[in-house]
Amino acid sequence: MTAQNQPMLQLKNVSKTFNRHTVTEKRALHKCDLTVDRGDFITIIGGNGAGKSTLLNIIAGMFLPDGGTITLDGQDVTLLSEPQRAKYLGRVFQDPMRGTAADMQIAENLAMAYRRGKRRTLAWGVTKSERALFQERLAGLGLGLENRLSDKAGLLSGGQRQALTLLMATLQKPDLLLLDEPTAALDPSTATKVLGLIRTIVDSEQLTTFMVTHNMSDALSMGNRLIMMWEGKIIYDVRGAEKDALTVEDLLKKFEEESGSALDNDRMLLG
């Protein structure tokens, strides 16, 4: 099997339990199997505690699984730490403040992301060629940030910082882009703009992407594939034309069929 036609990611029998053998024991993932093809854009939905964020954290190496294997682009990464996996991944968190260093300039934040995985030197200054690249990529965001390279990231709005984080996460094309509720902390108008940027960047770079969201409409409108989780298990996996034909009502009905109970999550129902 060549590198080009093998899956980008495979999870086999992956499980994770927190606080094992205590009164607060929580089974977050249970024998999860998942095969992800190159270029898949997967949205992930499910109620609180379904295992959505744990799935992303397991892939990122923030937690190691209790059992099972994780293969990324043909390489077994099951036991690799988060720093060891970082060069393969781009990540955007729910909190816009987490992805950038507030006291550093926009150009310096981008330089950190651009040099990820490269050999470090004592020279720190942003080069002329790097500044030109950063201006070009920032201009593509349509937020006027290309003229603010010397501004501190902490001066930006939440939406601007999330857009900058997205650019940083994709500046060096990652094998996987992990988006953990990237618009949850934004107002609706800004969230719509950030979703548009996500769609543009993912499509243009043909990135293999996961996006956790509580918004069912966003889950249906974004990407080519949707998975639904419940109690640490993937209970529904749909893609292509079948996904495109779904409605929010269909998803609610499917959840009841697969889980045996109605969805009790205001954020998803109201979203």
Summary of the structure (lengths in Angstrom):
residues: 271
radius of gyration: 19.1
end to end distance: 42.1
largest distance: 59.3
contacts: 836
relative contact order: 0.17
helix: 38%
strand: 23%
